[in-house]
Amino acid sequence: MSTIFTLFDDIAALAKIAAASVDDIVAGSSKAASKTSAILIDDAAVSPQYFQGISPSRELPMVWRIARGSLVNKGIVITAIMLLSAVAPWVFPWALVLGGCYLVYEGAEKIVHRIIHGKSDTENAKRALTRTPKDESSIVRSAVTTDFVLSIEIMLISLTNIATDIWWMELATLILVGLMMTALVYGAVALLIKLDDIGRWIALRGVAKDSDSLRKFGVRLVDLMPVVFGLLTIVGTAAMLWVGGHLLIVNLAEIGLPLFENISHSLTHTIANGTLLWGADALISALFGIVAGLLIVGIMTPVKKLIKGTSH
């Protein structure tokens, strides 16, 4: 009988360990996911623009197709990351430097595009709009390709913020982050692209019920959506520059170029208040991101023109 009770004690102890591990995974996933907020915001801001000109009845099925593609992307990326972490972990700082370059380039390019053209729509949106006829498969492929790049960034940033070296907990955390990010991004996208339809429905209900307040609310909701997308784009661009700049500063130091991290530390080491320190670090990272991004835009613009010219 004592053996049975001992077995029960062992099972209870294992259950406590498992529960603690689940708590650690959830906590780690939340921390890791918070670090990818820049990419999340930008993805949620840009993705709805793929659906301009698409029949309302096809919007949600397309969101689902892109979301499925995003899950496949994250599965591929997580598998590659876990393999590399076992055989070549030295690759990750270099990959994060490239990822930081991508983020600051995207952020700076949006700013340059807005200054030159005076419009907030992105190149991806333009390509989606100029496709004739509206080929859903082509739009889905384009969105999934962009998502693949963003998924690499999300998973790499998440990996660097997992406070454990236990491989199965790293794997579980990355899987949970991938599921959370996909649900949040494409859930938000589905809601955003349907809010104008919801507004129209509310307005029509107000007309049918002779309710002026209901009609006005629906009209205002429709009118509000361009403002919402504009704000999301601004916040997403700022967040990309901040996170991209931070990735560059930290990971350049990891690969043997500590100059920028030393400068950042010398500018902030006297700040005792945690909130002020975070704000100062974010500002320095964003400024560094703008400068680095503009340099990369300056390099890539003639390169892209050259490639485009030779392809004709």
DONUSE-958915 format. One record per residue (C-alpha): x, y, z. Coordinates in Angstrom, 1 decimal, always signed. Last residue first. Example, Ala and Ser with C-alpha at 12.3 -4.5 7.8 and 13.67 -1.06 7.14 Angstrom:
% DONUSE-958915
px +13.7, py -1.1, pz +7.1
px +12.3, py -4.5, pz +7.8
END
This chain:
% DONUSE-958915
px +13.6, py +44.1, pz -69.5
px +15.2, py +42.4, pz -66.5
px +18.4, py +44.5, pz -66.8
px +16.4, py +47.7, pz -66.0
px +14.6, py +46.2, pz -63.0
px +17.9, py +44.9, pz -61.6
px +19.5, py +48.4, pz -62.1
px +16.5, py +50.1, pz -60.6
px +16.6, py +47.8, pz -57.6
px +20.3, py +48.5, pz -57.1
px +19.7, py +52.2, pz -57.5
px +17.2, py +52.1, pz -54.6
px +19.0, py +49.5, pz -52.5
px +22.0, py +51.7, pz -51.4
px +20.1, py +54.8, pz -50.5
px +17.3, py +52.7, pz -48.9
px +20.1, py +51.0, pz -46.8
px +21.4, py +54.4, pz -45.7
px +17.9, py +55.6, pz -44.9
px +17.3, py +52.5, pz -42.8
px +20.5, py +52.9, pz -40.9
px +19.7, py +56.5, pz -40.1
px +16.1, py +55.8, pz -39.2
px +17.0, py +52.7, pz -37.1
px +19.6, py +54.6, pz -35.2
px +17.0, py +57.2, pz -34.4
px +14.5, py +54.4, pz -33.4
px +17.1, py +52.7, pz -31.2
px +18.0, py +55.9, pz -29.5
px +14.4, py +56.7, pz -28.9
px +13.6, py +53.2, pz -27.5
px +16.6, py +53.4, pz -25.2
px +15.6, py +56.8, pz -23.9
px +12.0, py +55.6, pz -23.4
px +13.2, py +52.5, pz -21.6
px +15.5, py +54.5, pz -19.4
px +12.7, py +57.0, pz -18.6
px +10.4, py +54.2, pz -17.6
px +13.1, py +52.5, pz -15.4
px +14.2, py +55.7, pz -13.6
px +17.9, py +55.7, pz -12.9
px +19.2, py +57.3, pz -16.0
px +23.0, py +57.7, pz -15.7
px +23.7, py +54.7, pz -18.0
px +21.7, py +56.1, pz -20.9
px +24.0, py +58.0, pz -23.2
px +27.1, py +55.9, pz -22.4
px +25.0, py +52.7, pz -22.9
px +23.8, py +53.8, pz -26.4
px +27.4, py +54.7, pz -27.4
px +28.7, py +51.4, pz -26.2
px +25.9, py +49.6, pz -28.0
px +26.8, py +51.5, pz -31.2
px +30.5, py +50.7, pz -30.9
px +30.1, py +47.0, pz -30.0
px +30.9, py +45.5, pz -33.4
px +32.0, py +41.9, pz -32.7
px +29.2, py +39.7, pz -33.8
px +27.2, py +40.1, pz -30.6
px +27.8, py +43.9, pz -30.6
px +26.2, py +44.1, pz -34.0
px +23.4, py +42.0, pz -32.5
px +22.4, py +44.6, pz -29.8
px +22.6, py +47.7, pz -31.9
px +21.0, py +46.1, pz -35.0
px +18.1, py +44.5, pz -33.1
px +17.5, py +47.8, pz -31.3
px +17.3, py +49.7, pz -34.6
px +14.9, py +47.1, pz -36.1
px +12.7, py +47.3, pz -33.0
px +12.6, py +51.1, pz -33.0
px +12.3, py +51.5, pz -36.8
px +9.6, py +48.8, pz -37.0
px +7.7, py +50.4, pz -34.1
px +7.7, py +53.8, pz -35.8
px +6.4, py +52.2, pz -39.1
px +3.8, py +50.2, pz -37.3
px +2.5, py +53.2, pz -35.3
px +2.3, py +55.3, pz -38.5
px +0.6, py +52.4, pz -40.5
px -1.8, py +51.7, pz -37.7
px -2.7, py +55.4, pz -37.5
px -3.5, py +55.5, pz -41.3
px -5.5, py +52.3, pz -41.1
px -7.6, py +53.7, pz -38.3
px -8.1, py +57.0, pz -40.1
px -9.2, py +55.2, pz -43.3
px -11.6, py +53.2, pz -41.1
px -13.3, py +56.1, pz -39.4
px -15.6, py +57.1, pz -42.3
px -17.2, py +53.6, pz -42.2
px -17.7, py +53.8, pz -38.4
px -19.1, py +57.3, pz -38.7
px -21.7, py +56.1, pz -41.2
px -22.8, py +53.3, pz -38.9
px -23.0, py +55.7, pz -35.9
px -25.0, py +58.2, pz -38.0
px -27.5, py +55.6, pz -39.0
px -27.9, py +54.3, pz -35.4
px -28.4, py +57.9, pz -34.1
px -30.9, py +58.7, pz -36.9
px -33.1, py +55.7, pz -36.1
px -35.8, py +55.3, pz -38.7
px -35.7, py +51.5, pz -38.1
px -34.8, py +50.8, pz -41.8
px -32.5, py +53.8, pz -41.9
px -30.7, py +52.8, pz -38.7
px -30.5, py +49.2, pz -40.0
px -28.9, py +50.6, pz -43.2
px -26.3, py +52.5, pz -41.1
px -25.6, py +49.4, pz -39.0
px -25.0, py +47.3, pz -42.1
px -22.8, py +50.0, pz -43.6
px -20.7, py +50.1, pz -40.4
px -20.4, py +46.3, pz -40.3
px -19.3, py +46.4, pz -44.0
px -16.7, py +49.0, pz -43.0
px -15.6, py +46.9, pz -40.1
px -15.1, py +43.8, pz -42.3
px -11.5, py +44.5, pz -43.4
px -10.5, py +45.4, pz -39.8
px -12.1, py +42.3, pz -38.2
px -10.5, py +39.8, pz -40.6
px -7.1, py +41.6, pz -40.3
px -7.3, py +41.5, pz -36.5
px -8.1, py +37.8, pz -36.5
px -5.3, py +37.5, pz -39.1
px -2.7, py +39.1, pz -36.9
px -3.9, py +37.9, pz -33.5
px -4.4, py +34.2, pz -34.5
px -1.2, py +34.1, pz -36.4
px +0.8, py +35.7, pz -33.6
px -0.7, py +33.4, pz -31.0
px -0.1, py +30.2, pz -33.0
px +3.5, py +31.2, pz -33.7
px +4.1, py +32.2, pz -30.1
px +2.7, py +28.8, pz -28.9
px +4.9, py +26.9, pz -31.4
px +7.9, py +29.0, pz -30.3
px +7.2, py +28.3, pz -26.6
px +6.7, py +24.6, pz -27.2
px +10.0, py +24.3, pz -29.1
px +11.9, py +26.3, pz -26.5
px +10.4, py +24.2, pz -23.8
px +11.4, py +21.0, pz -25.8
px +15.0, py +22.3, pz -26.1
px +15.6, py +23.2, pz -22.5
px +17.9, py +26.2, pz -22.7
px +15.5, py +28.6, pz -21.0
px +14.7, py +32.3, pz -20.8
px +13.1, py +32.6, pz -24.2
px +13.7, py +36.2, pz -25.4
px +16.2, py +35.4, pz -28.2
px +13.9, py +32.7, pz -29.5
px +11.0, py +35.2, pz -29.8
px +13.1, py +37.6, pz -31.9
px +14.1, py +34.7, pz -34.2
px +10.5, py +33.5, pz -34.4
px +8.9, py +36.9, pz -35.2
px +11.6, py +37.8, pz -37.7
px +11.3, py +34.5, pz -39.6
px +7.5, py +34.9, pz -39.6
px +7.8, py +38.4, pz -41.1
px +9.8, py +37.0, pz -44.0
px +7.3, py +34.2, pz -44.5
px +4.4, py +36.7, pz -44.2
px +5.6, py +38.6, pz -47.2
px +5.6, py +35.3, pz -49.2
px +2.1, py +34.5, pz -47.8
px +0.8, py +37.9, pz -48.9
px +2.2, py +37.5, pz -52.4
px +0.9, py +33.9, pz -52.7
px -2.6, py +35.0, pz -51.5
px -2.7, py +37.8, pz -54.1
px -1.7, py +35.5, pz -56.9
px -4.3, py +32.9, pz -55.9
px -6.9, py +35.6, pz -55.7
px -6.3, py +36.9, pz -59.2
px -8.0, py +40.2, pz -59.6
px -7.9, py +40.5, pz -63.3
px -5.7, py +42.4, pz -63.6
px -3.2, py +43.0, pz -60.9
px -2.8, py +46.7, pz -60.3
px -4.4, py +46.7, pz -56.8
px -2.2, py +44.0, pz -55.3
px +0.9, py +45.5, pz -56.7
px +0.0, py +48.9, pz -55.2
px -0.8, py +47.3, pz -51.8
px +2.6, py +45.6, pz -51.7
px +4.2, py +48.9, pz -52.7
px +2.6, py +50.6, pz -49.7
px -0.3, py +53.0, pz -49.5
px +0.5, py +56.1, pz -47.3
px +0.5, py +58.7, pz -50.1
px +2.5, py +61.9, pz -50.4
px +4.6, py +60.5, pz -53.2
px +8.0, py +61.7, pz -52.3
px +7.6, py +62.2, pz -48.5
px +5.3, py +59.1, pz -48.1
px +7.7, py +56.9, pz -50.1
px +10.7, py +58.1, pz -48.1
px +8.8, py +57.3, pz -44.8
px +7.7, py +53.9, pz -46.1
px +11.2, py +53.2, pz -47.3
px +12.6, py +54.1, pz -43.9
px +10.3, py +51.5, pz -42.1
px +11.0, py +48.8, pz -44.6
px +14.7, py +49.4, pz -44.5
px +14.7, py +49.5, pz -40.7
px +12.9, py +46.1, pz -40.6
px +15.0, py +44.4, pz -43.2
px +18.3, py +45.6, pz -41.6
px +17.1, py +44.4, pz -38.2
px +16.4, py +41.0, pz -39.8
px +19.8, py +40.9, pz -41.4
px +21.3, py +41.7, pz -38.0
px +19.0, py +39.1, pz -36.5
px +20.3, py +36.5, pz -39.0
px +23.9, py +37.4, pz -38.0
px +23.1, py +37.0, pz -34.3
px +21.3, py +33.7, pz -35.1
px +24.1, py +32.0, pz -37.1
px +26.3, py +31.3, pz -34.1
px +23.7, py +28.7, pz -33.0
px +25.0, py +26.3, pz -35.6
px +24.2, py +22.6, pz -34.9
px +21.5, py +22.5, pz -32.2
px +20.1, py +26.0, pz -32.6
px +20.2, py +25.5, pz -36.4
px +17.9, py +22.5, pz -36.1
px +15.5, py +24.3, pz -33.8
px +15.5, py +27.4, pz -36.1
px +14.9, py +25.4, pz -39.2
px +11.9, py +23.5, pz -37.7
px +10.5, py +26.8, pz -36.3
px +10.8, py +28.5, pz -39.7
px +9.0, py +25.6, pz -41.6
px +6.2, py +25.5, pz -39.0
px +5.9, py +29.3, pz -39.1
px +5.5, py +29.3, pz -42.8
px +2.9, py +26.5, pz -42.7
px +1.0, py +28.6, pz -40.1
px +1.2, py +31.7, pz -42.3
px -0.1, py +29.7, pz -45.3
px -3.1, py +28.7, pz -43.3
px -3.6, py +32.4, pz -42.3
px -3.4, py +33.4, pz -46.0
px -6.1, py +30.9, pz -46.9
px -8.2, py +32.0, pz -44.0
px -7.9, py +35.7, pz -45.0
px -8.9, py +34.7, pz -48.5
px -12.0, py +32.9, pz -47.3
px -12.8, py +36.1, pz -45.2
px -12.5, py +38.5, pz -48.2
px -14.4, py +36.4, pz -50.8
px -17.9, py +37.6, pz -50.1
px -16.7, py +41.2, pz -49.9
px -15.5, py +41.0, pz -53.5
px -11.9, py +42.0, pz -53.7
px -11.0, py +45.6, pz -54.8
px -8.9, py +46.3, pz -51.7
px -8.1, py +42.9, pz -50.0
px -4.3, py +43.2, pz -50.1
px -4.6, py +46.5, pz -48.1
px -5.9, py +44.5, pz -45.1
px -2.4, py +43.0, pz -44.7
px -0.5, py +46.3, pz -44.2
px -1.7, py +47.4, pz -40.8
px -2.0, py +44.0, pz -39.2
px +1.5, py +43.1, pz -40.5
px +2.9, py +46.5, pz -39.2
px +1.3, py +45.9, pz -35.8
px +2.6, py +42.3, pz -35.5
px +6.0, py +43.3, pz -36.7
px +6.4, py +46.0, pz -34.1
px +4.8, py +43.8, pz -31.4
px +7.4, py +41.1, pz -31.7
px +8.9, py +41.7, pz -28.3
px +5.5, py +41.2, pz -26.7
px +5.3, py +37.7, pz -28.2
px +8.5, py +36.7, pz -26.5
px +7.3, py +37.8, pz -23.1
px +3.9, py +36.2, pz -23.6
px +5.5, py +33.0, pz -24.9
px +7.9, py +32.8, pz -22.0
px +5.0, py +33.2, pz -19.5
px +3.0, py +30.5, pz -21.3
px +6.0, py +28.2, pz -21.5
px +6.9, py +28.8, pz -17.9
px +3.4, py +28.2, pz -16.7
px +3.3, py +25.0, pz -18.8
px +6.6, py +24.0, pz -17.1
px +5.2, py +24.7, pz -13.7
px +2.2, py +22.5, pz -14.5
px +4.5, py +19.7, pz -15.7
px +6.6, py +20.0, pz -12.6
px +3.4, py +19.9, pz -10.4
px +2.1, py +16.9, pz -12.4
px +5.5, py +15.1, pz -11.9
px +5.2, py +15.7, pz -8.1
px +1.6, py +14.4, pz -8.1
px +2.7, py +11.3, pz -10.0
px +5.6, py +10.7, pz -7.6
px +3.2, py +11.1, pz -4.6
px +0.7, py +8.7, pz -6.2
px +3.6, py +6.2, pz -6.8
px +4.6, py +6.6, pz -3.1
px +1.0, py +6.0, pz -2.1
px +1.0, py +2.8, pz -4.2
px +4.2, py +1.7, pz -2.7
px +2.9, py +2.4, pz +0.8
px +0.0, py +0.0, pz +0.0
END
